[in-house]
Amino acid sequence: MALRDSIQEVRELGLGRTLFRLAWEARLRSGAAIWAAPRIPELDLAGAPDWLSALPFTDAAAVVHVMHDRIAPASLARLAALADDAIEGRILCFGRWVAELGRPIDWHLNPIDHTRWDGTQHFSKVLRDVGAQGDVKLAWEAGRFPQAYHLARAAAFHPDRAGVWTATLDAQIASFLRENPYPLGIHWASSQEITIRLAAWLFALSATRGSAHDRAALTDTITGYAWTAGHHLADEIGYARHAVYNNHLIAEALGLYLVSRLVPSCHTARGWAREGLDTLDVEAERQVYRDGAYINLSHNYHRVILQDYLLAWALRKSEGVTEIPSSWRGAMERSLDFLVAHQNPTDGRLPNQGANDGSLPRVLSTCDFADFRPTLQCLSVAVRGERIYAPGPWDEEAAWLFGAKALDVP
């Protein structure tokens, strides 16, 4: 079986990409990834921009105003319950089941069999223990911070309880940053995870901007994390570009663009932005087929990359760009037609086509994980200026990304 898989991989990669993959594996196994790691210069925080006020997410009060009557009271109560669970380290994982991770959270724990990943190993070596520790995605899930969306959105919809949830959010981000220094542990082993995590933090901090907590130290630490992550992403993206070239590459390109918004306007950051945006342009054309299907042949991973492009477009709009790049628009429109054609309009579900590990990078509605309406409604609003569903809880994603007035479109 392993030989057959290897032969198939060589066929799909071709000679050049196969040689790249072999060289990359040699780099990891020889230890070259350690001694050849990028040198990360010291960041002058005095020159860092006020990125928190410049993020593209809609003001929480405006979202609550437009959404409160569209979300059932029972759904808002469940959102509050998820936020309460997060205080105790009980995290809803993969949109389906709750993991007990402790208080404070153990960021290296496999919550199924309670084995732990070694947080002191270099990221290039730590995944060699995969046989003993199980699927690393089980530990990565909490590191993606799905609870950040629960905590921040619950604080918006239940302002009388916002204080404890916001304090929990800040404490968990600070704990993660302390427990996962570069370049150690599993949470530096995947650049896609870094992007998902950073986007969750930025959304949550933006949605809770009215917090009474002093966040100066936390935002400075996140800025430093982004600076380090930018160098790491730039050094590692070659693997996704030449050996994977699917949703990982799109996420890493988004990550480069995202971190460029958080660090001073220097040559390095401008280079990250260019590489990220150029890659998003190329991959929109290459990864979304002419009929609208996605290269992974997976409806769920199709939604994942659409959330990435929607966030990228929200960021571009906040910079004053008025038109969606043509390659993005084409891929997004083809995707919209394709996914709606497969959808059951009564509940928003699609056939469980292709790989589905429960990935949903941005949890921006109270709808069920299997309900695609939040992302498809947001997509239609963004690229066509029209809604495809009547008002409902699926409007929340569009409200957070493109404003309350976006829901006024016909």
C-alpha positions in Angstrom: 0.0 0.0 0.0 2.8 2.4 0.9 4.6 1.7 -2.3 1.5 2.3 -4.3 0.9 5.6 -2.6 4.5 6.7 -3.3 4.2 5.8 -7.0 1.0 7.8 -7.2 2.6 10.8 -5.5 5.5 10.7 -7.9 3.1 10.6 -10.8 1.1 13.6 -9.5 4.2 15.7 -8.5 6.3 15.0 -11.6 10.0 14.8 -11.6 10.9 18.4 -10.6 8.5 18.5 -7.6 9.5 15.0 -6.5 13.1 16.1 -6.4 12.1 19.1 -4.4 10.1 17.0 -2.0 13.1 14.6 -1.5 15.4 17.6 -0.8 12.9 19.0 1.6 12.7 15.7 3.6 16.6 15.6 3.6 16.6 19.1 5.0 14.3 18.1 7.9 15.9 14.7 8.7 19.5 16.0 8.5 18.9 18.9 10.9 19.6 21.5 8.2 16.2 23.1 9.0 17.6 24.0 12.4 20.9 25.5 11.5 19.6 27.1 8.3 16.6 28.7 10.0 16.0 32.3 9.0 17.6 35.0 11.2 14.8 37.1 12.7 15.9 40.6 13.4 14.7 42.5 16.4 11.4 44.3 15.9 11.2 47.9 16.9 7.7 48.1 18.4 7.9 51.9 18.5 7.3 51.8 14.8 4.5 49.3 14.9 1.1 50.5 13.5 -2.1 50.6 15.5 -3.4 47.5 13.8 -6.2 46.8 16.2 -8.2 49.8 15.1 -7.4 49.2 11.4 -8.7 45.6 11.2 -11.6 45.2 8.7 -14.1 43.5 11.1 -17.3 45.3 11.7 -17.9 47.0 15.1 -19.6 44.4 17.4 -22.5 46.7 18.4 -23.5 47.1 14.7 -23.4 43.4 14.1 -25.5 42.7 17.2 -28.0 45.4 16.2 -28.6 43.9 12.7 -28.3 40.2 13.8 -30.1 40.0 17.2 -33.6 39.3 15.7 -32.2 36.9 13.1 -30.7 34.5 15.6 -32.9 32.3 17.8 -32.6 32.9 21.6 -31.7 29.2 22.0 -28.8 29.7 19.6 -27.5 32.7 21.5 -27.9 30.7 24.8 -25.8 27.9 23.3 -23.2 30.4 22.2 -23.0 31.7 25.8 -22.7 28.1 27.0 -19.8 27.4 24.6 -18.0 30.6 25.9 -18.6 29.4 29.5 -17.1 26.0 28.6 -14.1 27.7 27.1 -13.4 29.3 30.5 -12.8 25.8 31.9 -10.8 24.6 29.0 -13.6 22.7 27.4 -13.3 23.5 23.7 -15.8 22.6 20.9 -13.6 20.9 18.4 -14.3 20.4 14.7 -17.8 21.8 15.2 -18.9 18.5 16.8 -17.4 17.4 20.1 -16.0 19.0 23.3 -12.3 18.4 24.3 -11.3 18.6 27.9 -8.0 20.5 27.8 -7.7 21.8 31.4 -7.5 25.1 33.0 -5.0 26.5 32.1 -5.2 24.8 28.7 -2.6 22.2 27.9 -1.7 23.3 24.3 0.2 20.0 23.6 -2.4 17.5 24.7 -4.0 14.9 22.5 -7.5 15.1 24.2 -8.5 11.6 23.0 -5.8 9.4 24.6 -4.2 12.1 26.8 -0.7 11.7 25.4 1.3 14.8 25.0 3.5 16.2 22.2 6.9 17.4 23.3 6.8 21.2 23.5 10.6 21.5 23.7 11.4 19.8 20.4 12.2 21.8 17.2 9.2 22.0 14.9 11.1 20.2 12.2 11.5 17.1 14.4 8.4 17.1 16.7 6.1 15.4 14.2 8.3 12.3 13.9 6.4 11.1 17.0 3.2 10.9 15.1 2.9 7.1 15.6 3.0 7.5 19.4 0.9 10.6 19.8 -1.9 10.1 17.3 -3.2 12.5 14.8 -1.6 15.9 15.4 -4.9 17.6 14.3 -6.4 16.6 17.6 -3.9 18.9 19.4 -3.8 21.5 16.7 -7.6 22.2 16.9 -7.5 24.1 20.2 -4.4 25.9 18.9 -6.6 27.2 16.1 -8.6 29.0 18.7 -12.2 28.2 17.7 -13.0 29.3 21.2 -11.9 32.8 20.4 -14.9 33.2 18.1 -17.2 31.8 20.8 -15.8 34.0 23.5 -15.8 37.2 21.4 -19.1 36.8 19.8 -20.7 35.8 23.1 -19.3 38.9 24.7 -20.9 41.0 21.9 -24.4 39.4 22.2 -24.3 39.2 26.0 -22.5 42.4 27.1 -23.5 41.9 30.7 -21.2 38.9 30.9 -18.5 40.2 28.5 -15.9 40.9 31.2 -15.2 37.3 32.2 -15.2 36.1 28.6 -12.8 38.8 27.4 -10.5 38.2 30.3 -10.5 34.5 29.4 -9.7 35.2 25.8 -6.8 37.5 26.7 -5.4 35.0 29.2 -5.6 32.1 26.8 -3.8 34.0 24.0 -1.1 35.1 26.5 -0.8 31.5 27.7 -0.4 30.2 24.2 2.3 32.7 23.4 4.2 31.8 26.6 4.0 28.1 26.1 4.9 28.0 22.4 8.0 30.0 21.8 9.6 29.9 18.3 10.7 27.5 17.0 9.6 24.8 19.4 6.6 22.4 19.3 3.8 21.3 17.0 2.2 24.7 16.7 5.1 25.9 14.5 5.1 22.8 12.3 2.3 23.9 10.0 2.1 27.4 8.5 -1.6 27.0 7.8 -2.2 26.6 11.5 -0.3 29.8 12.2 -2.5 31.7 9.8 -5.8 30.3 11.2 -4.7 31.0 14.7 -3.6 34.6 14.0 -6.8 35.4 12.2 -8.8 34.1 15.2 -6.9 36.3 17.6 -7.3 39.4 15.4 -11.0 38.9 15.0 -11.6 38.3 18.7 -9.6 41.3 19.8 -11.3 43.4 17.2 -14.8 42.2 18.3 -14.0 43.0 21.9 -12.4 46.4 21.4 -14.6 47.9 24.0 -13.0 45.7 26.7 -12.0 47.4 29.9 -8.8 45.4 30.0 -5.5 47.0 29.2 -4.3 45.2 26.1 -1.2 47.2 25.2 1.2 44.4 26.4 -0.9 41.7 24.7 -1.0 43.5 21.3 2.7 44.2 21.5 3.3 40.5 22.1 1.0 39.5 19.2 2.9 42.0 17.0 6.1 40.2 17.9 4.5 36.9 17.2 3.4 38.1 13.7 6.9 39.4 13.0 8.4 36.0 13.8 5.6 34.2 11.9 6.2 36.3 8.8 9.8 35.2 8.6 8.8 31.6 9.3 6.0 31.6 6.7 8.3 33.1 4.1 10.9 30.4 4.8 8.5 27.5 4.8 6.0 28.4 2.0 8.2 26.7 -0.6 7.0 23.3 0.6 3.3 24.2 0.1 4.1 25.8 -3.3 6.0 22.9 -4.7 4.8 19.8 -2.9 1.2 20.5 -1.7 -0.3 23.4 -3.6 -3.8 23.2 -2.2 -5.6 24.9 0.7 -2.3 25.0 2.6 -0.7 27.2 0.0 -3.7 29.6 0.0 -3.7 29.8 3.8 0.1 30.5 3.9 -0.3 33.2 1.2 -3.1 34.8 3.3 -0.8 34.5 6.3 2.0 36.5 4.6 -0.4 39.2 3.6 -2.0 39.2 7.1 1.2 39.6 9.0 2.3 42.4 6.8 -0.6 44.4 8.1 0.6 44.0 11.7 4.3 45.0 11.5 6.0 48.3 10.5 5.8 49.3 6.9 9.3 48.1 6.1 10.8 46.4 3.0 10.4 43.0 4.6 6.7 43.4 5.3 6.0 44.9 1.8 7.7 41.8 0.3 5.5 39.5 2.3 2.4 41.4 1.2 3.5 41.1 -2.5 4.3 37.4 -2.3 1.0 36.7 -0.5 -1.2 38.6 -2.9 0.6 37.4 -6.0 0.2 33.8 -4.8 -3.5 34.3 -4.0 -3.9 35.6 -7.6 -2.2 32.6 -9.2 -3.8 30.0 -7.0 -7.4 31.3 -7.5 -7.0 30.5 -11.2 -5.2 27.2 -10.7 -7.1 25.6 -7.8 -10.7 26.4 -8.7 -11.5 24.6 -11.9 -13.5 26.1 -14.8 -16.7 24.3 -13.7 -16.2 25.7 -10.1 -15.0 22.5 -8.5 -12.0 22.7 -6.1 -8.7 20.9 -6.6 -9.1 18.9 -3.4 -12.4 17.5 -4.7 -13.8 18.3 -1.2 -16.8 20.5 -0.5 -15.5 21.2 3.0 -12.0 22.2 1.9 -13.6 24.3 -0.8 -15.4 26.3 1.9 -12.1 26.6 3.8 -10.4 28.4 0.9 -13.4 30.6 0.2 -13.2 31.8 3.8 -9.6 32.7 3.2 -10.4 34.7 0.0 -13.3 36.5 1.8 -10.9 37.5 4.6 -8.3 38.6 2.1 -10.9 40.7 0.3 -12.1 42.3 3.5 -8.5 43.2 4.3 -8.0 44.7 0.8 -11.2 46.7 1.1 -10.0 48.2 4.4 -6.9 49.4 2.5 -9.0 51.3 0.1 -9.1 48.8 -2.8 -12.4 49.1 -4.5 -12.5 46.1 -6.9 -12.0 42.5 -6.1 -9.0 41.2 -8.1 -10.3 39.6 -11.3 -8.7 36.2 -10.6 -10.3 36.1 -7.1 -13.7 37.2 -8.4 -13.7 34.5 -11.1 -12.8 31.8 -8.6 -15.3 33.0 -6.1 -18.2 33.3 -8.5 -17.5 29.9 -10.1 -17.3 28.4 -6.6 -20.6 30.0 -5.6 -22.4 28.6 -8.6 -20.9 25.1 -8.1 -21.6 24.9 -4.3 -25.2 26.3 -4.5 -25.9 23.8 -7.3 -25.1 20.9 -4.8 -26.8 22.4 -1.8 -30.0 21.4 -0.1 -31.6 24.8 0.3 -33.7 23.8 3.3 -30.8 23.3 5.6 -27.7 24.5 3.8 -26.0 21.1 3.7 -24.1 19.6 0.8 -23.2 16.0 0.1 -20.2 15.0 2.2 -18.0 14.9 -0.9 -14.3 14.3 -0.4 -12.1 14.8 2.6 -13.8 16.3 5.6 -11.9 16.5 8.9 -14.2 19.1 10.4 -12.1 22.1 9.4 -13.8 25.5 9.7 -11.2 28.3 10.1 -13.6 31.1 11.0 -16.6 30.3 13.2 -18.7 33.3 12.4 -22.3 32.1 12.9 -24.5 30.1 15.2 -25.3 27.7 12.3 -24.4 24.1 12.4 -20.9 23.2 11.0 -22.5 21.4 8.1 -24.6 24.4 7.1 -22.8 26.2 4.2 -25.2 29.1 4.1 -23.2 31.6 6.2 -20.2 31.4 3.8 -22.2 31.2 0.6 -24.4 34.2 1.7 -21.2 36.1 2.5 -19.7 35.1 -0.8 -22.7 36.3 -2.8 -22.8 39.6 -1.0 -19.1 40.1 -1.7 -18.9 39.2 -5.3 -22.5 39.9 -6.6 -23.9 42.4 -4.2 -27.0 40.3 -3.6 -28.3 37.8 -1.0 -29.2 34.3 -2.0 -31.2 33.5 1.2 -33.8 35.4 3.2 -32.7 37.0 6.4 -31.5 34.5 9.1 -28.6 33.5 11.3 -26.5 32.7 8.2 -26.2 36.5 7.7 -23.7 36.9 10.6 -20.5 36.0 8.6 -21.3 38.7 6.0 -22.1 41.2 8.7 -18.8 40.7 10.5 -16.7 40.9 7.3 -18.5 43.5 5.2 -20.7 45.5 7.6 -24.3 45.6 8.7 -25.3 47.5 5.5 -24.1 44.6 3.4 -27.2 42.8 4.5 -29.4 45.5 2.9 -28.6 44.3 -0.6 -31.4 42.8 -2.5 
